Structure formats: structure tokens, C-alpha cells
Amino acid sequence: MSGTRRASLRIEGKVQGVFFRESARVEATRLGLTGWVRNRPDGAVEAVVEGEPAVLEEFIRWCHRGPTQARVSGVQRTDSEATGEFSQFNVERTS
């Protein structure tokens, strides 16, 4: 997993009920990233994504905007080493 990184994200704002998760899956897949995205019970969206650092940054910039109907108020991130545990990017059920 040399060169790849992991970012754990918490996206806040009007991000549920606006196709955020599916749009994030499409964007991550387009960029060749792996991981998952899911709604949180508190109204936020959570994602774990792995890939090349520059591509991760592009995805995180997208998360600050989201799909057209989303109104993102903030993105919290935690960076770490990639584990390579994902083979694709999936929408998961709410935790």
C-alpha cells in the first residue's frame, strides 16, 4: 500500500436525503478510490476512503460541495495509513 493514504471523514450540513452517499460513491469510483460512505443517526454522513494522496484531496474537495441539493457546513477529517482492506467504494447502511 505504498503511497496510498486513508482519510476518515465526517460531513455535516444538509447531507441526508440529497443523494450524497450515492453521489459520493460515483465520484470515488470515478477517481479510483476505495472505502465506504454511510449516513449517521445524528444527520451527518461518514466516509472512510483510501487512495493516492492527490486523488484523496480531490475527493475531499468534492465532499465540501457534495451533490447539487446538499448544503455542506463542514468536513472533519482524520488521516492515517491505508490498510488496503477495500476493493471498491460502497454505500453502507446506517450504523
RODOLUM-172958 format. One record per atom (N, C-alpha, C): residue in three letters; residue number from 1; x, y, z; atom name. Coordinates in steps of 0.1 Angstrom, whole numbers, plus 2048, in hexadecimal, padded with zeros to 3 digits. Each point is the difference from the previous one (the first is absolute). Example, Ala and Ser with C-alpha at 12.3 -4.5 7.8 and 13.67 -1.06 7.14 Angstrom:
// residues 2
+---------+-----+-----+-----+-----+-------+
: residuo : num :   x :   y :   z : atomo :
+---------+-----+-----+-----+-----+-------+
:     ALA :   1 : 884 : 7C7 : 84E :     N :
:     ALA :   1 : 7F7 : 80C : 800 :    CA :
:     ALA :   1 : 809 : 80C : 800 :     C :
:     SER :   2 : 7FC : 80B : 7F9 :     N :
:     SER :   2 : 809 : 80B : 800 :    CA :
:     SER :   2 : 7F8 : 80B : 808 :     C :
+---------+-----+-----+-----+-----+-------+
***
This chain:
// residues 95
+---------+-----+-----+-----+-----+-------+
: residuo : num :   x :   y :   z : atomo :
+---------+-----+-----+-----+-----+-------+
:     MET :   1 : 808 : 7F4 : 800 :     N :
:     MET :   1 : 7F8 : 80C : 800 :    CA :
:     MET :   1 : 809 : 80C : 800 :     C :
:     SER :   2 : 80C : 7FF : 7FB :     N :
:     SER :   2 : 809 : 80C : 7FF :    CA :
:     SER :   2 : 7FA : 80B : 7F9 :     C :
:     GLY :   3 : 800 : 80C : 806 :     N :
:     GLY :   3 : 7FB : 80C : 7F9 :    CA :
:     GLY :   3 : 7F1 : 803 : 802 :     C :
:     THR :   4 : 7F9 : 7F6 : 805 :     N :
:     THR :   4 : 7F2 : 803 : 802 :    CA :
:     THR :   4 : 7FD : 804 : 80E :     C :
:     ARG :   5 : 7F5 : 808 : 802 :     N :
:     ARG :   5 : 7FD : 805 : 80D :    CA :
:     ARG :   5 : 7F1 : 7FD : 803 :     C :
:     ARG :   6 : 7FC : 802 : 80C :     N :
:     ARG :   6 : 7F2 : 7FE : 804 :    CA :
:     ARG :   6 : 7FC : 80D : 806 :     C :
:     ALA :   7 : 7F3 : 804 : 7FD :     N :
:     ALA :   7 : 7FA : 80C : 807 :    CA :
:     ALA :   7 : 7F3 : 7FB : 805 :     C :
:     SER :   8 : 7FD : 803 : 80D :     N :
:     SER :   8 : 7F3 : 7FE : 806 :    CA :
:     SER :   8 : 7F9 : 80D : 801 :     C :
:     LEU :   9 : 7F4 : 801 : 7FA :     N :
:     LEU :   9 : 7F9 : 80D : 7FE :    CA :
:     LEU :   9 : 7F3 : 800 : 808 :     C :
:     ARG :  10 : 7FC : 80C : 805 :     N :
:     ARG :  10 : 7F3 : 802 : 805 :    CA :
:     ARG :  10 : 7FB : 80D : 7F9 :     C :
:     ILE :  11 : 7F6 : 7FE : 7F8 :     N :
:     ILE :  11 : 7FA : 80B : 7F8 :    CA :
:     ILE :  11 : 7F3 : 805 : 807 :     C :
:     GLU :  12 : 800 : 80D : 803 :     N :
:     GLU :  12 : 7F4 : 805 : 807 :    CA :
:     GLU :  12 : 7F9 : 80A : 7F8 :     C :
:     GLY :  13 : 7F3 : 802 : 803 :     N :
:     GLY :  13 : 7F7 : 80A : 7F9 :    CA :
:     GLY :  13 : 7F4 : 7F8 : 7FB :     C :
:     LYS :  14 : 7FA : 806 : 7F5 :     N :
:     LYS :  14 : 7F5 : 7F9 : 7FA :    CA :
:     LYS :  14 : 806 : 7F6 : 7F6 :     C :
:     VAL :  15 : 803 : 7F4 : 806 :     N :
:     VAL :  15 : 807 : 7F6 : 7F8 :    CA :
:     VAL :  15 : 7F9 : 7F2 : 7FF :     C :
:     GLN :  16 : 7F4 : 7FF : 807 :     N :
:     GLN :  16 : 7F8 : 7F4 : 7FF :    CA :
:     GLN :  16 : 7F3 : 804 : 7F8 :     C :
:     GLY :  17 : 7FC : 7F6 : 7F8 :     N :
:     GLY :  17 : 7F4 : 802 : 7F8 :    CA :
:     GLY :  17 : 802 : 809 : 7F3 :     C :
:     VAL :  18 : 80D : 801 : 7FD :     N :
:     VAL :  18 : 804 : 808 : 7F4 :    CA :
:     VAL :  18 : 809 : 7F8 : 7F6 :     C :
:     PHE :  19 : 800 : 7F3 : 802 :     N :
:     PHE :  19 : 808 : 7F7 : 7F7 :    CA :
:     PHE :  19 : 80F : 801 : 803 :     C :
:     PHE :  20 : 804 : 805 : 80C :     N :
:     PHE :  20 : 80E : 802 : 803 :    CA :
:     PHE :  20 : 808 : 7F3 : 7FF :     C :
:     ARG :  21 : 7FB : 7F5 : 806 :     N :
:     ARG :  21 : 807 : 7F4 : 801 :    CA :
:     ARG :  21 : 802 : 7FA : 7F2 :     C :
:     GLU :  22 : 7F6 : 7FF : 7F8 :     N :
:     GLU :  22 : 801 : 7FA : 7F2 :    CA :
:     GLU :  22 : 809 : 809 : 7F8 :     C :
:     SER :  23 : 7FE : 80D : 801 :     N :
:     SER :  23 : 809 : 809 : 7F8 :    CA :
:     SER :  23 : 80F : 7FF : 804 :     C :
:     ALA :  24 : 802 : 7FE : 80D :     N :
:     ALA :  24 : 80E : 7FE : 805 :    CA :
:     ALA :  24 : 805 : 7F3 : 7FB :     C :
:     ARG :  25 : 7F8 : 7F5 : 7FF :     N :
:     ARG :  25 : 804 : 7F3 : 7FB :    CA :
:     ARG :  25 : 804 : 802 : 7F1 :     C :
:     VAL :  26 : 7F8 : 807 : 7F8 :     N :
:     VAL :  26 : 803 : 802 : 7F2 :    CA :
:     VAL :  26 : 80D : 808 : 7FF :     C :
:     GLU :  27 : 802 : 80B : 808 :     N :
:     GLU :  27 : 80C : 808 : 7FF :    CA :
:     GLU :  27 : 80C : 7F8 : 804 :     C :
:     ALA :  28 : 800 : 7F9 : 80B :     N :
:     ALA :  28 : 80B : 7F8 : 805 :    CA :
:     ALA :  28 : 804 : 7F5 : 7F5 :     C :
:     THR :  29 : 7F6 : 7FA : 7FB :     N :
:     THR :  29 : 802 : 7F5 : 7F5 :    CA :
:     THR :  29 : 807 : 807 : 7F4 :     C :
:     ARG :  30 : 7FB : 80B : 7FC :     N :
:     ARG :  30 : 806 : 807 : 7F5 :    CA :
:     ARG :  30 : 80F : 803 : 802 :     C :
:     LEU :  31 : 803 : 804 : 80D :     N :
:     LEU :  31 : 80E : 803 : 803 :    CA :
:     LEU :  31 : 808 : 7F4 : 803 :     C :
:     GLY :  32 : 7FA : 7F4 : 801 :     N :
:     GLY :  32 : 808 : 7F4 : 803 :    CA :
:     GLY :  32 : 803 : 7FE : 80E :     C :
:     LEU :  33 : 7F8 : 806 : 809 :     N :
:     LEU :  33 : 801 : 7FE : 80F :    CA :
:     LEU :  33 : 7F8 : 7F5 : 805 :     C :
:     THR :  34 : 804 : 7FB : 80C :     N :
:     THR :  34 : 7F9 : 7F5 : 806 :    CA :
:     THR :  34 : 7FC : 804 : 80E :     C :
:     GLY :  35 : 7F6 : 7F9 : 806 :     N :
:     GLY :  35 : 7FB : 803 : 80D :    CA :
:     GLY :  35 : 7F1 : 7FF : 801 :     C :
:     TRP :  36 : 7FA : 809 : 809 :     N :
:     TRP :  36 : 7F1 : 7FF : 801 :    CA :
:     TRP :  36 : 7FB : 80E : 805 :     C :
:     VAL :  37 : 7F3 : 802 : 7FF :     N :
:     VAL :  37 : 7F9 : 80B : 805 :    CA :
:     VAL :  37 : 7F3 : 7FC : 806 :     C :
:     ARG :  38 : 7FB : 807 : 80A :     N :
:     ARG :  38 : 7F4 : 7FC : 807 :    CA :
:     ARG :  38 : 7FA : 80C : 807 :     C :
:     ASN :  39 : 7F3 : 800 : 802 :     N :
:     ASN :  39 : 7F9 : 80A : 808 :    CA :
:     ASN :  39 : 803 : 7FD : 80F :     C :
:     ARG :  40 : 801 : 80B : 808 :     N :
:     ARG :  40 : 800 : 7FE : 80E :    CA :
:     ARG :  40 : 7F3 : 804 : 806 :     C :
:     PRO :  41 : 7FD : 7FA : 80B :     N :
:     PRO :  41 : 7F3 : 803 : 807 :    CA :
:     PRO :  41 : 7FE : 80F : 804 :     C :
:     ASP :  42 : 80B : 807 : 801 :     N :
:     ASP :  42 : 800 : 80E : 804 :    CA :
:     ASP :  42 : 7FE : 80A : 7F4 :     C :
:     GLY :  43 : 7FE : 7FA : 7F4 :     N :
:     GLY :  43 : 7FE : 809 : 7F5 :    CA :
:     GLY :  43 : 80C : 802 : 7F7 :     C :
:     ALA :  44 : 80C : 7FC : 805 :     N :
:     ALA :  44 : 80C : 802 : 7F8 :    CA :
:     ALA :  44 : 802 : 7F4 : 7F7 :     C :
:     VAL :  45 : 809 : 801 : 7F7 :     N :
:     VAL :  45 : 805 : 7F5 : 7F7 :    CA :
:     VAL :  45 : 80E : 7FD : 804 :     C :
:     GLU :  46 : 803 : 7F3 : 801 :     N :
:     GLU :  46 : 80E : 7FB : 804 :    CA :
:     GLU :  46 : 805 : 7F9 : 7F4 :     C :
:     ALA :  47 : 80D : 801 : 7FE :     N :
:     ALA :  47 : 807 : 7F9 : 7F5 :    CA :
:     ALA :  47 : 80E : 7FC : 804 :     C :
:     VAL :  48 : 805 : 7F5 : 7FB :     N :
:     VAL :  48 : 80E : 7FC : 801 :    CA :
:     VAL :  48 : 804 : 7FD : 7F2 :     C :
:     VAL :  49 : 80B : 807 : 7FC :     N :
:     VAL :  49 : 804 : 7FF : 7F2 :    CA :
:     VAL :  49 : 80F : 7FE : 7FF :     C :
:     GLU :  50 : 804 : 7F7 : 7F7 :     N :
:     GLU :  50 : 80F : 7FE : 7FE :    CA :
:     GLU :  50 : 804 : 802 : 7F1 :     C :
:     GLY :  51 : 80C : 805 : 7FF :     N :
:     GLY :  51 : 805 : 802 : 7F2 :    CA :
:     GLY :  51 : 80D : 809 : 800 :     C :
:     GLU :  52 : 804 : 804 : 7F5 :     N :
:     GLU :  52 : 80C : 808 : 7FE :    CA :
:     GLU :  52 : 7FD : 80E : 806 :     C :
:     PRO :  53 : 809 : 806 : 807 :     N :
:     PRO :  53 : 7FE : 80D : 807 :    CA :
:     PRO :  53 : 7F9 : 80B : 7F8 :     C :
:     ALA :  54 : 805 : 802 : 7F4 :     N :
:     ALA :  54 : 7FB : 80B : 7F7 :    CA :
:     ALA :  54 : 7F1 : 7FD : 7FD :     C :
:     VAL :  55 : 7FD : 7F3 : 7FD :     N :
:     VAL :  55 : 7F3 : 7FC : 7FC :    CA :
:     VAL :  55 : 7F6 : 801 : 80D :     C :
:     LEU :  56 : 805 : 7FD : 80B :     N :
:     LEU :  56 : 7F9 : 801 : 80D :    CA :
:     LEU :  56 : 7FC : 80F : 802 :     C :
:     GLU :  57 : 809 : 809 : 7FD :     N :
:     GLU :  57 : 7FE : 80E : 802 :    CA :
:     GLU :  57 : 7F5 : 805 : 7F6 :     C :
:     GLU :  58 : 800 : 7FB : 7F4 :     N :
:     GLU :  58 : 7F5 : 803 : 7F7 :    CA :
:     GLU :  58 : 7F2 : 7FC : 805 :     C :
:     PHE :  59 : 800 : 7F3 : 805 :     N :
:     PHE :  59 : 7F3 : 7FB : 805 :    CA :
:     PHE :  59 : 7FC : 809 : 80D :     C :
:     ILE :  60 : 809 : 803 : 808 :     N :
:     ILE :  60 : 7FD : 808 : 80C :    CA :
:     ILE :  60 : 7FB : 80E : 7FC :     C :
:     ARG :  61 : 806 : 806 : 7F6 :     N :
:     ARG :  61 : 7FA : 80D : 7FA :    CA :
:     ARG :  61 : 7F2 : 7FE : 7FB :     C :
:     TRP :  62 : 7FD : 7F5 : 7F9 :     N :
:     TRP :  62 : 7F3 : 7FD : 7FC :    CA :
:     TRP :  62 : 7F6 : 7FF : 80C :     C :
:     CYS :  63 : 805 : 7F9 : 80B :     N :
:     CYS :  63 : 7F7 : 7FF : 80C :    CA :
:     CYS :  63 : 7FD : 80D : 806 :     C :
:     HIS :  64 : 808 : 80A : 7FE :     N :
:     HIS :  64 : 7FD : 80E : 805 :    CA :
:     HIS :  64 : 7F4 : 806 : 7F9 :     C :
:     ARG :  65 : 7FD : 7FB : 7F3 :     N :
:     ARG :  65 : 7F5 : 805 : 7F8 :    CA :
:     ARG :  65 : 7F5 : 7F6 : 800 :     C :
:     GLY :  66 : 803 : 7F3 : 7FD :     N :
:     GLY :  66 : 7F6 : 7F6 : 800 :    CA :
:     GLY :  66 : 7F7 : 801 : 7F3 :     C :
:     PRO :  67 : 7F6 : 7F9 : 7FF :     N :
:     PRO :  67 : 7F7 : 801 : 7F5 :    CA :
:     PRO :  67 : 7F8 : 80D : 800 :     C :
:     THR :  68 : 7F9 : 803 : 7F5 :     N :
:     THR :  68 : 7F9 : 80D : 7FF :    CA :
:     THR :  68 : 7F7 : 804 : 80B :     C :
:     GLN :  69 : 7F8 : 7F7 : 806 :     N :
:     GLN :  69 : 7F7 : 803 : 80A :    CA :
:     GLN :  69 : 806 : 800 : 80E :     C :
:     ALA :  70 : 80C : 7FC : 802 :     N :
:     ALA :  70 : 806 : 800 : 80D :    CA :
:     ALA :  70 : 805 : 80E : 804 :     C :
:     ARG :  71 : 800 : 802 : 80D :     N :
:     ARG :  71 : 805 : 80D : 806 :    CA :
:     ARG :  71 : 80A : 7FC : 80B :     C :
:     VAL :  72 : 80C : 7FE : 7FC :     N :
:     VAL :  72 : 80B : 7FC : 809 :    CA :
:     VAL :  72 : 804 : 80B : 809 :     C :
:     SER :  73 : 800 : 7FE : 80D :     N :
:     SER :  73 : 804 : 80B : 809 :    CA :
:     SER :  73 : 80E : 7FD : 806 :     C :
:     GLY :  74 : 805 : 7F4 : 7FF :     N :
:     GLY :  74 : 80D : 7FD : 804 :    CA :
:     GLY :  74 : 804 : 7F1 : 7FD :     C :
:     VAL :  75 : 80D : 7FE : 7FF :     N :
:     VAL :  75 : 806 : 7F3 : 7FE :    CA :
:     VAL :  75 : 80C : 7FE : 80A :     C :
:     GLN :  76 : 7FE : 7F7 : 809 :     N :
:     GLN :  76 : 80B : 7FC : 809 :    CA :
:     GLN :  76 : 807 : 7F4 : 7FA :     C :
:     ARG :  77 : 80D : 800 : 802 :     N :
:     ARG :  77 : 808 : 7F5 : 7FA :    CA :
:     ARG :  77 : 80B : 7FC : 80A :     C :
:     THR :  78 : 803 : 7F3 : 7FF :     N :
:     THR :  78 : 80B : 7FA : 807 :    CA :
:     THR :  78 : 808 : 7F8 : 7F6 :     C :
:     ASP :  79 : 80D : 802 : 7FF :     N :
:     ASP :  79 : 808 : 7F9 : 7F6 :    CA :
:     ASP :  79 : 808 : 7F5 : 807 :     C :
:     SER :  80 : 802 : 7F5 : 7F9 :     N :
:     SER :  80 : 808 : 7F5 : 805 :    CA :
:     SER :  80 : 805 : 7F8 : 7F4 :     C :
:     GLU :  81 : 808 : 7F5 : 804 :     N :
:     GLU :  81 : 805 : 7F7 : 7F6 :    CA :
:     GLU :  81 : 7F5 : 7F8 : 7FA :     C :
:     ALA :  82 : 801 : 7FE : 7F3 :     N :
:     ALA :  82 : 7F6 : 7F7 : 7F9 :    CA :
:     ALA :  82 : 802 : 7F1 : 805 :     C :
:     THR :  83 : 7F5 : 7F9 : 801 :     N :
:     THR :  83 : 801 : 7F2 : 804 :    CA :
:     THR :  83 : 7FF : 7F7 : 7F4 :     C :
:     GLY :  84 : 7FA : 805 : 7F5 :     N :
:     GLY :  84 : 7FE : 7F7 : 7F4 :    CA :
:     GLY :  84 : 7F5 : 7F6 : 802 :     C :
:     GLU :  85 : 7F7 : 802 : 80A :     N :
:     GLU :  85 : 7F5 : 7F6 : 803 :    CA :
:     GLU :  85 : 7F5 : 801 : 7F6 :     C :
:     PHE :  86 : 7FF : 80B : 7F8 :     N :
:     PHE :  86 : 7F4 : 802 : 7F7 :    CA :
:     PHE :  86 : 804 : 7FD : 7F2 :     C :
:     SER :  87 : 7F7 : 7FA : 7F8 :     N :
:     SER :  87 : 802 : 7FD : 7F2 :    CA :
:     SER :  87 : 7F8 : 80A : 7F7 :     C :
:     GLN :  88 : 7F6 : 807 : 806 :     N :
:     GLN :  88 : 7F8 : 809 : 7F9 :    CA :
:     GLN :  88 : 7FA : 80A : 80A :     C :
:     PHE :  89 : 7F8 : 80A : 7FB :     N :
:     PHE :  89 : 7FA : 809 : 808 :    CA :
:     PHE :  89 : 7F1 : 7FD : 801 :     C :
:     ASN :  90 : 7FB : 7FF : 80C :     N :
:     ASN :  90 : 7F2 : 7FB : 802 :    CA :
:     ASN :  90 : 7F8 : 80A : 809 :     C :
:     VAL :  91 : 7F3 : 800 : 7FE :     N :
:     VAL :  91 : 7F7 : 807 : 809 :    CA :
:     VAL :  91 : 7FC : 7F6 : 80A :     C :
:     GLU :  92 : 802 : 803 : 80D :     N :
:     GLU :  92 : 7FC : 7F7 : 80B :    CA :
:     GLU :  92 : 7F4 : 804 : 807 :     C :
:     ARG :  93 : 7F9 : 7F7 : 806 :     N :
:     ARG :  93 : 7F4 : 803 : 808 :    CA :
:     ARG :  93 : 804 : 808 : 80C :     C :
:     THR :  94 : 7F7 : 808 : 806 :     N :
:     THR :  94 : 803 : 808 : 80B :    CA :
:     THR :  94 : 804 : 7F8 : 80C :     C :
:     SER :  95 : 80A : 805 : 807 :     N :
:     SER :  95 : 806 : 7F9 : 80C :    CA :
:     SER :  95 : 7F6 : 800 : 80B :     C :
+---------+-----+-----+-----+-----+-------+
***
